[in-house]
Amino acid sequence: MKKIFALLLTLAMVLSLAACGGGNSGGGASSGNNTSAPADGGGDGKTYKVAMICDSSISDGGWGMACYNAMVDAAAKYGWETEVSDSIAQSAYYESIVAFCDLDYDLIYAPGNQYTDAILQAAEEYPDIAFALLNGGADTPEKAANQNVTSLLPNSQQVGWIAGILAGLMTETGKVAFIGGMEIDTTKGKYAGFVESAEYVGQQEGKDVKALDVVYSGDFSASDKGIEFAKAMMDQGADVFFGDASAVDSGARQAIDEANAAAGAVKVYDIAQPGDFLGQNECIIGSQVTDNSGLVGLCMEAVEAGTFGGETIYGTMQNGVLSVGKLSDLVPADVQEKYNGYIAQVMDGTFMQ
């Protein structure tokens, strides 16, 4: 039944692309966001193709958008064509992947650990196609029967540290908050890094900083839950937020901006990720930035060289995959100086030592 559904989905994608010429339509199982790269493609004269599946929208102003842009940027560098299916339900992960496999895409890019089972199933059935799993488990590649899966794994502890340091410096109430999408290892790692760094920096600055218990939406697209969570956590005194929940984070920022507007001043802040989103919302004071395009680009190089699969590629501040975005003017100059000092400690390996 799944195979039949996948074949139907493939046909729908073909007809959709033929009808709209790969233009930009809405989300769904075949959103048709195609970017045509230079025709020469790789060095062997072939035009390579990469497709992304995503359960959030690529217009969410957060995770989905950043991951999509990473694919597009890498494709532009290496001369690949791109396609995406976004806002897909969990029940459609496998079928959406198979639809692209049947269209002979060279690389399938899935930005999240939640796609692991679907990726491994498809990878076993399509041994000649490469599968890249962002935030995939370190042991996932070895589970692939055909060694055609690679995990791209930004250091979740460092992601949490980048945000937690700023939260520890900026909180006035001593309470910081984290909102998660799904309870997966990478999100839990970011939360742990956020908590330990916020509390450590608070202690260094003579403040008692505590993180509220993490909350999970269970759905990356539920912006209404972000509004609900943020209101409840602000009621508990939280004045600096960080999230790993895509559109849910956007909902939280909406609630924070509304609360600040009602108060007549920006007193509650948000730290964004994984792109530099300063200016998107008034409450955003900084961002943790992940250059996933570099990780995707390494996959493209490996596909072209015929060496793809069976490894985990890590991203850290030290190799340039992780970095700090611009800081808001709401962050005082002396705090910015302290923040940069702590970040330098992360870079040289002395933070919390």
MIPA-436402 format. One line per 8 residues: number of its first residue (from 1); their letters; for each residue x, y, z of C-alpha. Coordinates in pm, 1 decimal. Layout:
residues N
NUM> A> X/Y/Z | ...
end
This chain:
residues 353
1> MKKIFALL> 0.0/0.0/0.0 | 285.3/237.4/86.9 | 452.5/167.6/-246.8 | 129.6/240.2/-433.6 | 88.2/567.2/-246.0 | 448.9/659.6/-321.4 | 400.5/591.6/-692.3 | 90.0/808.0/-695.0
9> LTLAMVLS> 279.9/1080.8/-512.9 | 561.4/1055.1/-765.5 | 315.1/1094.6/-1051.4 | 161.3/1395.8/-879.3 | 505.0/1551.9/-840.9 | 588.1/1497.1/-1207.3 | 259.6/1651.7/-1318.7 | 303.0/1939.9/-1074.4
17> LAACGGGN> 652.0/2019.5/-1197.1 | 544.5/1993.1/-1559.3 | 247.4/2222.4/-1501.5 | 421.5/2494.6/-1300.7 | 775.8/2466.5/-1431.3 | 913.7/2414.1/-1081.5 | 765.3/2738.1/-951.7 | 689.0/2827.9/-590.7
25> SGGGASSG> 359.7/2689.5/-471.8 | 249.4/2631.8/-114.3 | 351.3/2354.1/121.8 | 228.1/1998.0/121.6 | 369.9/1677.4/-10.0 | 500.8/1833.3/-330.4 | 550.6/2201.5/-275.9 | 747.8/2244.4/-595.8
33> NNTSAPAD> 1020.6/2484.1/-483.2 | 1275.8/2413.1/-756.2 | 1601.8/2596.4/-802.4 | 1773.2/2532.0/-1134.8 | 2148.4/2540.2/-1094.4 | 2401.0/2573.6/-1377.6 | 2347.3/2299.9/-1634.2 | 2702.2/2163.5/-1616.3
41> GGGDGKTY> 2654.6/2038.9/-1259.0 | 2946.2/1834.1/-1131.6 | 3288.0/1792.8/-1289.1 | 3176.4/1480.2/-1475.8 | 2923.2/1679.0/-1679.8 | 2623.3/1537.0/-1498.1 | 2361.0/1764.7/-1345.4 | 2308.0/1638.6/-991.0
49> KVAMICDS> 1981.7/1679.5/-800.5 | 1907.1/1709.0/-427.8 | 1563.4/1696.7/-263.1 | 1465.3/1796.3/88.8 | 1168.1/1676.9/292.2 | 1051.3/1880.2/589.7 | 759.9/1855.2/833.1 | 765.2/2230.0/897.4
57> SISDGGWG> 726.2/2509.3/644.5 | 1025.7/2649.8/461.6 | 867.1/2989.5/527.1 | 849.4/2944.4/905.0 | 1114.8/3204.3/982.0 | 1309.2/2941.6/1176.0 | 1431.8/2585.1/1139.2 | 1254.1/2495.3/815.5
65> MACYNAMV> 1360.5/2814.6/640.8 | 1722.4/2789.5/757.7 | 1757.4/2425.5/653.7 | 1602.7/2492.4/313.7 | 1834.6/2789.7/258.4 | 2129.0/2568.3/353.3 | 2038.9/2324.6/76.1 | 1986.8/2603.8/-178.5
73> DAAAKYGW> 2316.6/2772.5/-87.9 | 2511.2/2447.4/-114.1 | 2341.1/2363.9/-444.6 | 2432.0/2704.5/-586.0 | 2796.5/2645.4/-495.4 | 2817.4/2297.3/-644.4 | 2579.5/2342.7/-940.0 | 2303.3/2109.9/-825.9
81> ETEVSDSI> 1928.9/2131.1/-888.3 | 1698.0/2137.5/-584.0 | 1344.1/2041.6/-488.4 | 1156.1/2035.4/-158.3 | 843.5/1888.3/-1.6 | 756.0/2079.9/313.1 | 478.4/2081.3/573.5 | 443.1/1705.4/541.3
89> AQSAYYES> 287.2/1487.1/809.6 | 489.8/1222.8/993.4 | 281.7/954.4/828.3 | 401.8/1078.1/487.9 | 777.6/1088.5/555.6 | 853.3/760.3/383.0 | 622.3/815.2/86.4 | 763.9/1163.2/25.1
97> IVAFCDLD> 1119.9/1028.8/29.6 | 1035.3/741.3/-204.5 | 866.3/981.4/-445.2 | 1195.6/1166.7/-487.6 | 1388.3/839.0/-513.8 | 1162.2/731.3/-799.0 | 1241.3/1062.0/-971.7 | 1613.1/968.3/-959.7
105> YDLIYAPG> 1734.9/1234.1/-719.2 | 2098.3/1179.6/-626.2 | 2074.9/1302.4/-266.3 | 1783.5/1310.2/-21.2 | 1829.3/1563.2/259.4 | 1618.7/1530.7/575.6 | 1671.2/1798.3/844.0 | 1592.5/1619.9/1167.4
113> NQYTDAIL> 1637.6/1305.6/1374.4 | 1263.9/1236.6/1347.3 | 1310.8/1118.1/987.2 | 1555.5/840.1/1082.4 | 1324.6/538.7/1044.6 | 1189.1/657.2/710.2 | 1540.4/734.1/581.9 | 1677.7/394.5/682.8
121> QAAEEYPD> 1385.6/213.7/520.1 | 1419.3/405.1/194.1 | 1799.6/376.2/196.9 | 1771.6/-2.4/210.7 | 1534.6/-6.2/-86.5 | 1735.0/244.9/-293.5 | 2103.6/151.0/-254.9 | 2224.3/385.0/-530.1
129> IAFALLNG> 2079.1/699.8/-372.7 | 2253.6/900.7/-100.1 | 2067.8/1007.9/214.6 | 2183.8/1289.6/444.5 | 2022.2/1317.7/786.4 | 2077.7/1647.7/965.4 | 2088.0/1596.7/1342.6 | 2094.5/1224.8/1278.9
137> GADTPEKA> 2227.9/993.2/1544.8 | 2599.7/922.5/1551.1 | 2522.0/551.9/1514.2 | 2263.8/590.5/1236.1 | 2504.2/546.5/938.1 | 2615.4/205.8/1062.3 | 2252.6/94.6/1071.4 | 2211.6/155.5/698.2
145> ANQNVTSL> 2219.4/-175.0/513.3 | 2385.7/-24.1/205.2 | 2614.9/231.0/376.4 | 2440.7/512.1/188.0 | 2339.7/724.6/488.0 | 2542.2/1006.3/645.2 | 2454.0/1188.9/968.1 | 2523.6/1562.0/983.8
153> LPNSQQVG> 2558.8/1645.3/1349.8 | 2614.7/2000.3/1476.9 | 2746.5/1991.3/1833.5 | 2426.0/2029.6/2035.2 | 2608.7/2119.9/2356.4 | 2783.9/2411.6/2187.3 | 2453.6/2524.0/2032.8 | 2308.8/2537.6/2383.5
161> WIAGILAG> 2616.6/2712.6/2520.8 | 2600.4/2993.9/2264.1 | 2242.6/3074.9/2367.3 | 2281.7/2998.5/2736.8 | 2575.6/3233.9/2783.8 | 2371.9/3524.2/2648.1 | 2068.2/3423.0/2853.0 | 2274.8/3409.1/3172.2
169> LMTETGKV> 2410.7/3755.5/3104.9 | 2080.0/3916.8/3010.0 | 1827.7/3771.7/3255.7 | 1705.5/4008.3/3523.8 | 1460.3/3770.9/3690.4 | 1707.5/3484.0/3708.9 | 1467.0/3257.6/3517.0 | 1530.0/3143.9/3159.8
177> AFIGGMEI> 1315.3/2919.6/2940.3 | 1357.0/2660.3/2664.7 | 1085.5/2534.9/2428.0 | 1140.7/2210.0/2237.4 | 962.2/2059.6/1940.9 | 1012.8/1687.2/1991.8 | 1193.1/1505.8/2271.8 | 1485.9/1386.5/2061.0
185> DTTKGKYA> 1852.5/1354.2/2153.6 | 1971.0/1667.7/1974.5 | 1704.5/1886.9/2134.1 | 1776.7/1741.3/2476.5 | 2145.7/1811.8/2417.8 | 2073.6/2175.2/2329.8 | 1859.2/2214.1/2640.1 | 2129.9/2064.0/2861.5
193> GFVESAEY> 2394.1/2296.7/2714.6 | 2161.8/2595.3/2750.6 | 2091.0/2520.6/3115.7 | 2447.8/2452.5/3225.7 | 2591.7/2757.6/3049.6 | 2318.3/2997.1/3167.4 | 2358.9/2882.9/3527.2 | 2740.1/2889.7/3508.5
201> VGQQEGKD> 2754.0/3241.1/3359.6 | 2497.2/3360.5/3610.8 | 2716.8/3232.3/3890.5 | 3023.1/3403.6/3739.8 | 2826.4/3730.2/3723.3 | 2694.9/3703.4/4079.2 | 2340.0/3601.5/3983.2 | 2132.1/3298.5/4072.4
209> VKALDVVY> 2007.1/3175.8/3733.2 | 1773.8/2879.6/3691.1 | 1606.3/2732.0/3384.5 | 1240.6/2640.3/3391.8 | 1157.4/2280.1/3304.3 | 1167.3/2221.4/2929.9 | 834.9/2192.4/2746.8 | 779.4/2001.9/2421.3
217> SGDFSASD> 512.2/2082.0/2165.1 | 528.5/1743.9/1990.3 | 471.5/1930.1/1663.5 | 710.7/2169.4/1490.5 | 427.5/2349.7/1311.0 | 205.6/2431.2/1610.6 | 271.6/2804.2/1649.6 | -31.3/2826.5/1879.7
225> KGIEFAKA> 150.7/2604.9/2128.8 | 443.7/2843.1/2120.5 | 209.9/3125.9/2217.2 | 60.8/2915.7/2496.9 | 399.1/2800.9/2630.8 | 555.5/3146.7/2622.2 | 265.3/3304.8/2809.4 | 278.6/3036.1/3078.9
233> MMDQGADV> 655.8/3064.7/3117.3 | 646.9/3443.7/3132.7 | 387.0/3405.2/3407.8 | 650.3/3199.4/3592.3 | 900.6/3483.4/3557.3 | 1103.4/3375.9/3253.0 | 1257.6/3675.0/3076.3 | 1496.6/3507.9/2826.6
241> FFGDASAV> 1383.7/3232.6/2586.8 | 1557.6/2987.6/2353.7 | 1387.0/2724.3/2142.5 | 1438.8/2428.8/1911.2 | 1087.3/2404.9/1771.4 | 1065.6/2587.4/1436.5 | 720.5/2747.1/1390.4 | 651.4/2692.2/1760.4
249> DSGARQAI> 938.7/2932.7/1830.4 | 774.3/3186.6/1599.4 | 457.1/3161.2/1805.6 | 653.9/3212.2/2124.8 | 815.3/3526.3/1982.2 | 474.6/3659.9/1887.1 | 358.0/3619.5/2245.8 | 675.8/3780.2/2379.9
257> DEANAAAG> 646.8/4077.1/2144.7 | 283.5/4125.8/2248.5 | 374.9/4111.4/2618.3 | 654.8/4363.7/2566.9 | 423.0/4594.4/2374.3 | 166.7/4578.2/2653.9 | 440.5/4659.9/2907.3 | 562.5/4953.5/2701.0
265> AVKVYDIA> 922.0/4826.8/2690.0 | 1123.8/4525.3/2574.3 | 1193.4/4336.4/2894.9 | 1154.9/3975.8/2774.8 | 1400.5/3846.8/2517.0 | 1442.0/3560.2/2272.7 | 1755.0/3402.0/2126.9 | 1702.0/3255.1/1779.6
273> QPGDFLGQ> 1854.2/2963.3/1589.0 | 1977.2/2819.5/1354.3 | 2005.7/3132.4/1135.0 | 2085.4/3495.0/1210.3 | 1730.5/3624.0/1265.0 | 1808.0/3956.3/1434.0 | 1539.0/4205.4/1334.1 | 1275.3/3945.6/1254.7
281> NECIIGSQ> 1108.1/4009.0/1592.1 | 1170.7/4295.0/1832.3 | 1237.0/4051.4/2117.0 | 1526.9/3874.8/1940.7 | 1856.1/3988.8/2093.4 | 2089.0/3742.5/1920.9 | 2111.6/3415.5/1733.4 | 2298.6/3090.0/1736.1
289> VTDNSGLV> 2395.7/3028.8/1372.3 | 2457.3/2688.6/1215.2 | 2609.8/2680.7/866.5 | 2434.0/2366.0/753.6 | 2516.6/2458.6/394.1 | 2875.7/2356.2/463.9 | 2764.9/2016.5/589.4 | 2530.8/1964.0/293.9
297> GLCMEAVE> 2808.8/2074.1/60.0 | 3041.4/1806.7/198.4 | 2773.3/1550.3/114.5 | 2750.3/1681.1/-240.5 | 3127.2/1653.4/-280.4 | 3116.2/1294.7/-157.6 | 2829.9/1203.0/-393.2 | 3019.4/1342.1/-690.4
305> AGTFGGET> 3335.4/1159.2/-582.4 | 3150.9/831.8/-522.9 | 3260.8/819.6/-157.0 | 2932.5/907.9/15.6 | 2792.6/728.5/319.1 | 2873.7/541.6/634.0 | 2999.0/837.3/839.5 | 2893.6/1109.2/1079.7
313> IYGTMQNG> 3011.3/1462.4/997.1 | 3030.9/1685.4/1302.9 | 2987.7/2063.5/1309.9 | 3148.9/2277.9/1579.8 | 3254.0/2636.3/1646.0 | 3610.4/2523.8/1588.1 | 3546.4/2410.9/1228.4 | 3320.5/2706.3/1148.6
321> VLSVGKLS> 2987.9/2527.4/1125.1 | 2860.5/2693.1/1444.8 | 2889.1/3065.5/1511.3 | 2727.8/3364.6/1679.2 | 2491.4/3602.1/1500.4 | 2465.1/3977.2/1538.9 | 2366.3/4115.8/1878.8 | 2082.8/4361.9/1931.2
329> DLVPADVQ> 2135.6/4713.0/2062.8 | 1922.7/4592.3/2353.8 | 2235.3/4412.1/2472.1 | 2448.0/4675.2/2651.5 | 2802.2/4727.8/2525.6 | 2961.3/4590.7/2843.7 | 2744.3/4278.2/2821.6 | 2840.3/4230.8/2457.8
337> EKYNGYIA> 3205.7/4247.0/2560.5 | 3151.6/3984.7/2831.2 | 2957.7/3766.1/2588.4 | 3237.8/3775.9/2332.7 | 3481.7/3684.1/2607.6 | 3284.6/3374.7/2704.6 | 3247.8/3276.4/2337.8 | 3625.4/3302.6/2302.1
345> QVMDGTFM> 3652.7/3053.4/2589.2 | 3424.6/2812.9/2400.7 | 3645.5/2850.4/2095.0 | 3969.1/2776.3/2282.2 | 3820.0/2495.0/2490.3 | 3842.9/2663.2/2830.8 | 3475.1/2738.9/2890.5 | 3355.5/2601.8/3225.9
353> Q> 3698.0/2447.0/3286.6
end
